[in-house]
């Protein structure tokens, strides 16, 4: 079997989800974040994911931007940061998260090899459009796919079917890349070959499926094709 299509999760895989809080903490006027930003960023991301799963289970879908705002509100209260100006700044920064350093070169190399590339993300279309443009990677992507097309969050199987439908490929053609173990489980169970980008050295999730391969970042991406 030959890989023809490389699909990436966006947030945490291509885009640094800690960049918003880290950047805000270095700006004048946000000195309270200097020590608190790691805890804020961790709580924000954790609640963002939890809210997406709970909404999927409860059949109460809303777009990822609303989930992101709700998660930030919870995280700011949990870290005792009652600051409307800071909240607005964090949300502005989240729209334009930095790509991880190796991402542009990795995507360009895949395109040079003639592979189809794309994003499959919980993010709303507007979020993703702004993010990939800001990160300078839109020219290296054939499709940017959002769960809004099916109205349910990952890891629901209908989300992964967006890839085969949009690219006109089979499941065997796809290498799916994500930093989220639960996302890898969903993609593997769907029938994709998977690469787990374990950026933070986490143990593997005990779920219904696991990755075909694991890497600490995307620098060795081509070795897994």
C-alpha positions as CSV (number, residue, x, y, z in Angstrom):
1,X,0.0,0.0,0.0
2,X,1.2,3.5,-0.9
3,X,0.4,6.7,0.9
4,X,-0.9,9.3,-1.4
5,X,-2.6,11.7,1.1
6,X,-1.3,13.2,4.3
7,X,-3.9,14.7,6.6
8,X,-3.1,16.7,9.7
9,X,-5.0,17.8,12.8
10,X,-4.5,21.5,13.2
11,X,-4.5,22.6,16.9
12,X,-1.6,21.1,18.8
13,X,-0.3,19.3,15.7
14,X,0.5,22.1,13.2
15,X,-0.5,25.1,15.4
16,X,1.0,25.7,18.8
17,X,-2.0,25.9,21.2
18,X,0.2,27.5,24.0
19,X,1.3,30.4,21.8
20,X,-1.6,32.7,22.7
21,X,-1.0,32.6,26.5
22,X,2.7,32.6,26.1
23,X,2.7,35.6,23.8
24,X,0.2,37.6,26.0
25,X,2.3,36.9,29.0
26,X,5.3,38.7,27.4
27,X,3.3,41.8,26.5
28,X,3.2,45.0,28.7
29,X,0.2,45.2,31.0
30,X,-0.2,41.4,31.4
31,X,2.4,40.9,34.1
32,X,-0.1,38.7,36.1
33,X,0.4,36.1,33.3
34,X,4.1,35.9,33.7
35,X,3.9,32.9,36.0
36,X,0.3,31.9,35.5
37,X,0.3,31.4,31.7
38,X,1.2,27.7,31.6
39,X,-1.6,26.8,34.0
40,X,-4.0,29.0,32.1
41,X,-3.1,27.5,28.8
42,X,-3.3,24.0,30.1
43,X,-6.7,24.5,31.6
44,X,-8.0,26.3,28.5
45,X,-6.9,23.5,26.2
46,X,-8.2,20.8,28.5
47,X,-11.7,22.4,28.8
48,X,-11.8,23.1,25.1
49,X,-11.4,19.4,24.4
50,X,-13.7,18.3,27.2
51,X,-16.5,20.6,26.0
52,X,-16.2,19.3,22.4
53,X,-16.6,15.7,23.6
54,X,-19.5,16.5,26.0
55,X,-21.3,18.4,23.3
56,X,-20.9,15.5,20.9
57,X,-22.2,13.0,23.4
58,X,-25.1,15.3,24.4
59,X,-25.9,16.1,20.7
60,X,-25.6,19.8,21.5
61,X,-23.2,20.9,18.8
62,X,-21.9,24.5,18.5
63,X,-19.0,25.7,16.6
64,X,-15.5,25.5,17.9
65,X,-15.1,29.2,18.4
66,X,-17.9,29.2,21.0
67,X,-16.3,26.2,22.6
68,X,-13.0,28.0,22.7
69,X,-14.5,31.1,24.3
70,X,-16.4,29.1,26.9
71,X,-13.2,27.1,27.8
72,X,-11.2,30.3,28.2
73,X,-13.8,31.8,30.5
74,X,-13.6,28.7,32.7
75,X,-9.8,28.7,32.6
76,X,-9.6,32.4,33.6
77,X,-11.9,31.9,36.5
78,X,-10.0,28.8,37.6
79,X,-6.7,30.7,37.6
80,X,-8.2,33.8,39.2
81,X,-7.7,36.1,36.1
82,X,-10.7,38.4,36.0
83,X,-9.6,40.7,33.1
84,X,-11.9,41.5,30.1
85,X,-9.0,43.2,28.2
86,X,-6.8,40.2,28.7
87,X,-9.6,37.8,27.6
88,X,-10.1,39.8,24.3
89,X,-6.3,39.7,23.7
90,X,-6.1,36.0,24.3
91,X,-8.9,35.3,21.8
92,X,-7.3,37.6,19.2
93,X,-4.0,35.7,19.6
94,X,-5.8,32.3,19.3
95,X,-7.0,33.3,15.9
96,X,-3.4,33.6,14.7
97,X,-1.5,30.9,16.6
98,X,2.1,30.2,15.5
99,X,2.9,27.1,13.6
100,X,5.5,24.8,15.1
101,X,8.9,25.6,13.6
102,X,9.2,22.5,11.4
103,X,5.7,22.7,10.0
104,X,6.2,24.9,6.9
105,X,9.2,22.9,5.6
106,X,7.5,19.6,6.3
107,X,4.4,20.5,4.3
108,X,6.5,21.9,1.5
109,X,8.5,18.7,1.3
110,X,5.4,16.6,1.1
111,X,4.0,18.7,-1.7
112,X,7.4,18.4,-3.5
113,X,6.9,14.6,-3.4
114,X,3.6,14.9,-5.1
115,X,1.5,14.0,-2.1
116,X,-2.0,15.5,-1.4
117,X,-2.1,17.3,1.9
118,X,-4.9,18.7,4.1
119,X,-6.2,19.6,7.5
120,X,-9.0,17.8,9.3
121,X,-9.9,19.8,12.4
122,X,-12.5,20.6,15.0
123,X,-12.0,24.2,14.2
124,X,-14.7,26.2,12.4
125,X,-14.1,27.2,8.8
126,X,-13.5,30.9,9.8
127,X,-11.0,29.9,12.5
128,X,-9.1,27.6,10.2
129,X,-9.0,30.1,7.3
130,X,-7.5,32.8,9.5
131,X,-5.1,30.4,11.2
132,X,-3.5,28.8,8.1
133,X,-3.2,32.2,6.4
134,X,-1.5,33.7,9.4
135,X,0.8,30.7,9.7
136,X,1.8,31.0,6.1
137,X,0.9,27.4,5.2
138,X,-2.2,27.8,3.1
139,X,-0.3,27.3,-0.2
140,X,0.9,23.8,1.0
141,X,-2.6,22.5,1.7
142,X,-5.1,21.0,-0.8
143,X,-8.1,21.0,1.5
144,X,-8.8,22.4,4.9
145,X,-11.7,20.4,6.3
146,X,-13.8,21.3,9.3
147,X,-16.2,19.2,11.4
148,X,-18.8,21.8,10.8
149,X,-19.6,19.9,7.5
150,X,-21.0,17.1,9.6
151,X,-22.0,18.9,12.8
152,X,-20.2,16.7,15.3
153,X,-16.7,16.7,16.8
154,X,-13.9,14.2,16.5
155,X,-13.5,11.3,17.1
156,X,-16.9,10.6,15.5
157,X,-16.4,8.4,12.4
158,X,-18.3,10.7,10.1
159,X,-15.6,13.3,10.6
160,X,-12.9,11.1,9.2
161,X,-15.1,10.2,6.2
162,X,-14.7,13.8,5.2
163,X,-11.2,13.0,4.1
164,X,-12.1,10.1,1.7
165,X,-15.0,12.0,0.3
166,X,-13.1,15.2,-0.3
167,X,-9.9,13.7,-1.7
168,X,-11.5,10.8,-3.6
169,X,-9.1,8.4,-2.0
170,X,-9.4,5.2,0.0
171,X,-8.7,4.8,3.7
172,X,-5.5,2.8,2.8
173,X,-4.2,5.9,0.9
174,X,-4.2,8.1,4.0
175,X,-1.6,8.8,6.6
176,X,-3.3,10.8,9.4
177,X,-1.2,12.8,11.7
178,X,-2.2,14.2,15.1
179,X,-0.8,15.1,18.5
180,X,-3.9,14.0,20.2
181,X,-4.1,10.3,21.3
182,X,-7.9,10.2,21.2
183,X,-7.8,11.6,17.6
184,X,-5.3,9.0,16.6
185,X,-7.6,6.3,18.1
186,X,-10.5,7.6,16.0
187,X,-8.5,7.8,12.8
188,X,-7.0,4.3,13.3
189,X,-10.4,2.8,14.0
190,X,-11.7,4.4,10.8
191,X,-9.0,2.6,8.8
192,X,-6.3,5.3,8.3
193,X,-2.7,4.7,9.0
194,X,-1.7,7.0,11.7
195,X,1.3,8.9,13.1
196,X,1.0,10.2,16.7
197,X,3.1,13.3,17.2
198,X,3.8,13.1,20.9
199,X,5.2,16.5,21.5
200,X,5.0,16.4,25.3
201,X,6.1,12.8,26.0
202,X,2.7,11.6,27.1
203,X,1.9,7.9,27.7
204,X,-0.2,6.3,25.0
205,X,-4.0,6.5,25.6
206,X,-5.7,3.2,26.6
207,X,-8.4,3.3,23.9
208,X,-9.9,1.1,21.2
209,X,-7.1,1.7,18.7
210,X,-3.5,3.1,18.7
211,X,-1.0,4.7,16.3
212,X,1.0,2.9,13.7
213,X,4.0,5.0,14.5
214,X,5.0,7.7,17.0
215,X,7.3,10.7,16.6
216,X,8.3,13.7,18.9
217,X,7.6,16.2,16.2
218,X,7.2,16.4,12.4
219,X,10.9,16.6,11.4
220,X,10.9,12.9,10.6
221,X,7.6,12.9,8.8
222,X,8.9,11.6,5.5
223,X,10.4,8.6,7.2
224,X,6.9,7.4,8.0
225,X,5.6,7.4,4.4
